[in-house]
């Protein structure tokens, strides 16, 4: 089973308030390789070269925290109570 197929099985309760951000957007412009755009298993981060900025699709986040490991400028916190990813067991 592909990772995309597994991600399709996850449920989300999407909050209007993002739990992800970037503390210094200028660092994204200087970043070499932009690892957040390929390390995230859910593909939350993408870089728009035309607008020269990082786009964050926070409602697809699986809350694994990998982005925090590869980039110290990503601000990550748990979603508010009752929001975020809802894993289905069984």
C-alpha positions in Angstrom: 0.0 0.0 0.0 1.4 3.4 -1.0 1.8 6.2 1.6 -0.8 8.3 -0.2 -3.4 5.4 0.2 -2.7 5.2 3.9 -3.0 9.0 4.4 -6.4 8.8 2.7 -7.6 6.7 5.6 -6.9 9.3 8.2 -9.6 11.5 9.5 -9.2 15.2 10.3 -11.2 17.7 12.3 -9.9 20.9 10.7 -9.5 24.0 12.8 -9.7 27.5 11.2 -6.6 28.4 13.2 -3.3 26.9 11.9 -1.0 25.1 14.3 1.9 25.4 11.9 3.9 28.5 10.9 7.3 29.9 10.2 9.0 32.2 12.7 11.1 34.0 10.0 9.8 33.7 6.4 13.0 35.3 5.1 15.0 32.2 6.2 12.9 30.2 3.7 14.2 32.3 0.9 17.8 31.6 1.9 17.3 27.9 2.8 19.4 25.4 0.8 17.3 22.5 -0.6 14.2 23.4 1.5 14.0 20.0 3.2 10.5 20.7 4.7 9.1 20.5 1.2 10.1 16.8 0.7 10.5 15.4 4.2 6.9 15.8 5.3 5.0 12.5 4.7 1.7 14.4 4.1 3.2 17.0 1.7 2.1 19.9 3.9 4.9 22.3 2.8 5.5 23.6 -0.7 7.6 26.5 -2.0 6.1 28.8 -4.6 9.1 30.2 -6.6 6.9 32.8 -8.3 5.8 34.3 -5.0 9.0 33.4 -3.3 7.3 32.0 -0.2 6.6 28.8 1.6 3.0 27.6 1.5 1.6 25.5 4.4 -1.4 23.2 3.9 -1.8 22.7 7.7 -5.1 20.8 7.4 -3.2 17.8 5.9 -0.8 17.6 8.8 -0.5 14.2 10.5 1.2 15.7 13.6 4.4 13.6 13.3 6.7 16.5 14.1 9.3 15.6 11.3 9.2 19.2 10.1 10.5 20.5 13.5 13.5 18.2 13.1 14.6 19.4 9.7 13.9 23.2 10.2 14.3 25.2 13.4 12.2 28.0 11.9 9.0 26.0 11.7 6.7 26.8 14.5 4.7 23.7 15.5 2.2 23.2 18.3 -0.5 20.7 19.0 -3.9 21.7 17.5 -6.5 23.0 19.9 -8.5 20.3 21.7 -10.8 18.3 19.5 -9.0 19.4 16.3 -6.3 17.9 14.2 -5.7 14.4 13.0 -8.0 11.6 14.1 -6.4 8.2 13.6 -8.7 5.2 13.1 -7.7 2.0 14.8 -9.1 -1.3 13.6 
